[in-house]
Each structure stands twice: as C-alpha cells, then as structure tokens.
Amino acid sequence: MTETWQTANRANWDERVPVHLRSYNLAPLRAGRGRLHPIEEAELGPVAGLRILHLQCHIGSDTLTLAQQGADVTGLDFSEPAIAAARALAAELNLNARFVLSDLYAAPQTLPEPASFDRVFTTWGTIYWLPDIDAWARVIAHFLKPGGTFYFADGHPTAYVFDDECALPDGRPGYFCPYFHQDPLIQDDPRDYADPTARLANTRTYQYSHPISRIVAALLSAGLTLEFLHEHASVPWRMFAQLVEHKDGLYRWPDKEWLPLAVSLRARRPATDTLPAQDPI
C-alpha cells in the first residue's frame, strides 16, 4: 500500500490507543466526575440537553465527559481501535454516547445527519493532522443546525513554530517550523505525548501548519460567523520542557508569558440558514 498522510497518521493513532488507555487519567470520568480542561470549562457553557458532534474524538474521554454533563453526544474518529475503546468505555460507564468510525472528510457521507447538531466540538491536537482546512470548515458547517455553534481549542499555531529539539543554550525552545509552512511536516518520532516511556513502531506522521488567519478565513468562507477568538498563556500538556504545571492542571511559562500557548474560538451558523454555495466536501 502506498503511504499517504491518512494511512500513516491512522497507523500512528491506532497504536496510541492502548498507550492512552493506560496513561490518560480516566479516574474522574469513572467516578462520575468527568471534566474538560479549564479553558473549555470556562468557555463552552452548559451542554445539558444539547445535541453535540465531537470530531476527532480519539478514545472518547471528552465525549463521555460531555455525556456525563447531560449532552446527547456523538463522537467521530478515523481510528477503529479508538472507536472500539470509546464504545467499551461508554458501556462500562453506562453512558448514552454514540461513536462513529469515519475519516473526518467523509463524515457527511458516513453520518447522514446534516444540520442536526446544536454544537460541533473539537479540541487539542486535531487540525494539525489535517491537510485541508477549508474542507474541515465545510464539514463543521454541514452538521450545525441554523443558529448552532462550533467550539474549537488547540495549541497556538505560533507556539508550534518552536520545539525543544531545537532548544537554545538557555533551555528555551528554538525555531522548528516556519509559521507559514505550506508542505506537510513529515516526522519519524517513536515517542508519545502522554507516556514518556512508550515507544511506537508506527513512527511516521504527517502534520500541517494552519495559521490563525487561515483557520478563521476557512470558517468564514464556510458561512459561519466568528463570536470570539481567545489566546491563552496556558495549555493542557507540557508543550515545552520549561513549562510549569499549575494547580488547575494547565502548563504555563515559568516567568514571562513569552508567547501564546493555546487558542480557542466560537463560531455560529446563521439562524437564517443562508450558507454560501459550497463545493462538495
């Protein structure tokens, strides 16, 4: 089989599933007290009674957290082991959440429920695995009800310019990938972000840089309106070795806020349902 961004990334994420089932802290979820990270908790608002589509849901821990908070939630991911793990976890916890196996770009064909969700949700480590940000935005608009909202949070594109592999003499991360880099960033890395002892066999991945202006432009072109865009000096994982964990579980710079670490936004589909004519997804 000829390797593509999709086959390589899927093999990598398939292999991460058992690692993350061991290393993710699922105890609060199993105790009935699942919580999102503080950034989403502060911005998402109440979800009880809402119909939510969670794109790139991985093993479903955040999907099931939304279900615990009263949402009618559907999780979607391209990894068969991840979806199997999410379904097993839902059954274990007796939570009513649906999990669908699908590539994100094929979601409108796999899940024939256009304009049926109050909210589309995707957070933390998602769009950098996707080559076409415009098609991503069209998928989101496709599933939102008129008046429905999209919520997104992820690492800040500016922060991804830097990496510890290129560290400066004083330990600060150094230049790694240009902000406006167009081609896929192809990496061979056996490590896993959640378990520093894990070593993966499927090491090849394809990642893509999406500047904030392109993310916003894609959502606007898909017919959504931007309600807020926030930059954050904290992030839910140790993005750089210098970051310090705080009581809320987020990681921050140890001294000055050198650059933003995360970004979040909310966009809305117009209540008048006047989306622009779009090319096929």
N, C-alpha and C positions, 0 to 999 in steps of 0.2 A: 504494500500500500504506500502510495506517495504521501509523504508527510505534509500536512497543512497546518496552519495556525490552530485549526479546530481539533484535529486529531492529536497533535502534540499537547495542547492545553488540556484536552479531556483526559488523556492518559495520566498527566501530572496530577490533575484534581481527583481522578479516580483513586490514585494511590494515596492521596492525603486523607481519604475518608477514615480509615481505621486509626490513623495518627490523631486526627482531630476528635474522634470519639473517645480517645484516651486523654487527650490534653486539654480540650475545652472544659471549662468549669460548668458542668450541667447540673450541679447540685441544687442551686436555687430553682431552676426550672423543675427538677424532680420533686422539690419541696413545695411546689405550687406558688413560688415567688419569683418567677422569671422576670428579668428586667432588661431593657435595652441599655445601651451606653448612655451616660448623662446627656450627651449632645442631642441624641434623638428624643430622649425622655422629655427634655425641655422644649423641643420644637414640634414634636409630632401631634401633641394634643390627644384628647380621649379617642379611643378607637372602638369602644363598645358599640355593637350594632352595625359597624361599617363592614362593607364587603371590600377586602383588600387583596391585591395581587402582589406577591413578593417575588420579584425577579432575581435570578441567580441566588437562590436560597441556600445552596450547599446542603448541609445535613439538617437544616430546618430549625435550628435552635431559636433564631429570631422569629421565624414564622410561628413557632409554637408559643413563644412569649406573647405575640400579638393575639393568638387564640386564647391564652390564659387571661388576657385583658378584655376579652369579650368580642373580638373581631371574628367575622366569618372569613377565613383566610385561605388562599390558595398559594402554594409555593411552587416555583418552577425552576428547574435546573437541568443542565445538559449531561450530568454525570449519573449514570444508572446506579452505581453503588451509593452515591449521596442520597438519591431519592429513596432507595431501599432503606437506608439508615433513617431518613426522616420519617418514613411511614412506620418503621418499627418503633421509633421513639414516640410518635403520636399514639400508637396503640398501647405502648407501655404506660403512657400518662393519661390515657383515655381522653384525649383531646380531639375535637372535631376539626381537623385541618386536612385539606386535600393537597396532594403532591403530584405534580405532573412532570413527566420526563420529556424535555424538549430543548433543543437549541433555542436561544433567545430569538434569533431572527425568524425561526419557523413557528414561533408561538401563536401567531394569528391563525395558522392552519391547524396546529395541534390542539389549540384551545379555542374553539369557535364560539366565543362569547364577546363579541365587540361591544364597546360602550356599556359594559355591565358592572364595572368596579367603581366604588366611591373613591378609592385611593390605590395608586401604584406606589410601591415602596422598594427601594434598592439602596443598600449601604455597604461600605467598607470592602474595598478590593474587588470592584465589579467592572467598571468601564475600561480599565487598563488592559483587560483581557479581550476587548472587542475592537475590531478594526474599523467599523463603520458607525460613527456616532450619529449620523443623520438617520440611518435605518433604525438605530436604537431609539431615537426620539419618536419616530413614527410608530414603533411598536407601543410605546407608552401611551401616545395619544389615541391609538386604536382601541385600547382597552378601557380608557377612562370614560365614565358617564359624563354627559354635559354638566358642568359645574364641579366635576371631580378633581382631585388634586394629586399631584405627583410629589413625593418626598425623596430626596437624594442626599446622602452624606458620604464623603470619601476622603482619602488622603488628598492634600492640596497639590495640584499639578506643579506648583513652584517647588515644593519640597522634594518631588521626585527628580528634580534636576541634580540632586546631591545624593551621595551614598557613602557609607563608612568604608567601602572597598577603596575609595579614593581619598581617604582621610588626610587632613593636613597635619603638620607636625604637632600642633597643639591638641589634636584629637577631634577637632571639628570635622564634620563630613565635607568632602570635596566634590568638585564638579564631576558629574557622572553622565548625564544625558541632556542634550540641549532641549530647552523648553519647547521649541517649535519643531522638534524632530518629527519627520513625516513617516519614515520607514519603520517596520516592526523592529523592536529591540529583542533580538534573539539571544537567549541566555541558556547556559548549561550550569545549573546550580542544584546540588542534591539536598540542600537544606530546606527546612520547613519553618515558617514564621512562628508556629505555635509550640513546637517542640524542638529545642536546640540540639537534642541528641539524635533526632531522626535523620536518616539518610535515604533519599528517594532514588529509585532506579530510573524512573522516567524524568530525567533532569531537564530536557529541552522545553522551553516555553517561549511564546511569542507575546510580547506586551506592546502597548500602543500609547503614545503620548497624546492627550487631548487637552489643550489649553482651555482655560475657563471661558474665553470668548467663543470658542468653538462649541463647547457644551451648551452655553446659553443660546447661541445662534441656532443650533440644531433644534432645541426645544421651541424657540420662537417660530422657526420655519415649519415645524410640525403643527403649529396653530395654538400652542399653549401661551399663557401669559405668565410672566415671572412675578411672584409675590414677594419673595425675599431671597437674598443671597448673603450668607454669613461666612466669614473667615474666622478660624479658630486657632489659638496658640496651643492647642492640646489635641491629642489623637489617642484612640483606644489601644494602641500597641506601641512597643518600643521601636519606633521607626528608625531612630538613630541611637547609638550606644550612649551618647551623652544625655539623653532624655531621662528625666526623673519621674518615677511613679508617685502620684498624689493620692490622697485618701479616697477620692472619688473613682480611682482606677484608671484615670487618664494620665497620659505621659506629657510632660512639659519640658521646655528648656530649663537648665539649672539656674540661669541668671537672667539675661535679657531675652526678650521674645524676638529672636533673630529673624525668623520668617514664619509665615503661617504654616501650620501642620495639617489642617483639615479644612474642608469647605462643605457647606450644606446649602440646600436651596429648596424652595417650594414653588411649583408652577401649577397653573389651573387650566383645565379645558373650559372654554367659554360656555356659559349656561345657554347661550343662544344656539350652540351646536353648529357653528359656522366654520368648521375646519377647512383649510385650503385643500384644493385638489392635490392628491399626492401620488407619487409613483408607487407601484407595487412594493410591498415590504420584502 
